[in-house]
Amino acid sequence: MNIITGKVWKFGDNIDTDLIIAARYLNTSDPHELAKHVMEDADPEFVTKMQPGDIIVAGENFGCGSSREHAPIALKAAGVAAVVAKSFARIFYRNAFNMGLPIFELNETDKINEGDLITIEMDKGNIVDLSKQVTYRFHPIPEFMQELLACGGLINYAKAEMLKKERA
């Protein structure tokens, strides 16, 4: 989990939650149903082109707009391994970790091209563009946030903590 490698799908600035998962699909909270429509209004063919383990790389303010948890749920359920962006909307940032979707802030996202193969070294704070043999540095996410991701999100983390206390 500390190393993620995948093919890049590029998106621009201000990708809002309605582009990630359109409001017309919010009549369900079933992750598998949401996954069928992820990024549909930004790229209608995204779900058919991407493969589980692929990575979204975007510009500034990814996840802006409505504070819906459906957005990171849909991305994760579709098989998106991580999102790398110049910046994230605050509520999306928190929702992503709560749902167990790895996200990383990197100023140099415009230097990474669609189709590149990248590796994210979570502990080291490195993103290696294997296609270009270039390494970019980001501030590693705090250990607690890494624990949330390792557990698959906040609810799973809380369950694990409760089990530890019961066994103690």
N, C-alpha and C positions, 0 to 999 in steps of 0.2 A: 504493500500500500504506500510505502514511502517513495516509490519510484513509479511514475506513470509515463507510459510511452504510447503515442498515438499519432494519427494523421490529423492535420489541421484543416478546419473549416473556418473561413474568415467571415466576419461580420463587422460593420462599422460602429459609429458612435450612437449613443442613445437607443440601444436596442431595449425597448420597453417590455414589460411583462405581457402585454397584449400581443407583441410579435413572437414572444417565446411560446405562449399558449393563448390563443384567442379566447375572448370572453364567451364566444358561442359554444365552447366546449366545456365550460365550467359547470355544466349540469351533472357532472360526474367527478368523483375524486379517485376513481380507479386509475392507478398509475399506468397500467398497460393500455387503457383506452386513451389517456392523455398523451402517451408516448407516440401514438399514431399521428398526432397533429402538431408535434413540437416544431417550432420555427416555420410553420407552414406559410404564414403571411410574409415572412422575410425571404424564404426560399421554398416554394411549393414542392420541390423535389428533394429537400434536405433528408427526410426520413428514409427515402429509398436509396439515396447516395451514400449516406454515412454508414459506418460499421460500428458495432459496439467496441468501445475503447478509444474512439476518436475524440478529439479535443477541439473545442471552440476557442478561437482567438478573436478578440474584438477590441474596439476602441474604448472611448470614455463612457462612463455612466451606464454600464451594462445593468439591466434589470430595473431600470427606472419605471415609474408609473405606479400602478396599483400594487398594494402590498400582499399579493397572493402567493401562498405557499405552493400553489399548483405549478408555478414556473420551475423552481428547482426540482420538484417531484417529477415533472414531465421530462426534463432534461436527463435526469438520472435514470428514469425508467426507459428512456429511448436508448440508453447505453453510452451517453456522453460521459467520458471518464473525468473530465475537468473543464473548467472555463478559465481562460487567461484573458484579462482585460486591463486596460490602462487604469480604470477605476470602476467601482461598482456602486450602485445606489445602496444606501445604508441598510434599508429593510431587506433587500435581496441578499446582501452580504450575510446578514444574520440568518435569514431563512435558509440559505444554501448550507450553512454549517449545521443548522438544526435538522435538515433533511439528509445530511451526509454527502452533499455534493462538494467535491474539492474545487475551490476557486483561488486564483492567485493574481495579484496585481503586478503588472510589469509595464514600465513606460515605453519599452521598445517594441510593442506589438505590431507597429507598422512595418517593422523589418522582417517579420515572419510572414511567409506567403502561404496561401491556400495550397494544400497538397504536401507541404513540408512535413517531415516526420520529426517530432520533437519528443524529448524526454524531460520530465519535470522531476527534479530531485528535491523532494519536499524538505528533508532535513537540512540539506546543504544550502537551499535557497538558489538553486541553479535551474535554468531552463536551457537545455542544449538543443540547438537546431541541428539535428543529425544530417539534414540535407545540405546545410551550408557549413557544417563544422564550426559553428559559432556558439558561444556560451553567454547567456544573459543572467544577471544577478537580480534577485528580488529578496525582499525581507521575508525570511521564513515565517510561517504562521506559528503562533504560540503553541507550546506543547499541549495545552488543554484543548485547543481547537483541533490539533492533530488527533487527540484521543477521541473527540466527537466523531471525526471522519472514520477512524479505525473501527468504531462501534456501529457506524452506519447512521449516525445522527443522534440528536439529543435524547429522544425517547429510549432508544436502545442503550445509550450511555447511562441514563437514569436507572433502567432495569438492571444493568450490570452492577452498578453501585449498590443497589438495594440487595442484590444477591450476595455481594461481598459482605455487607453488614449482617445479613442473616446467618452467614457461615462463620462469622467471627465470634 
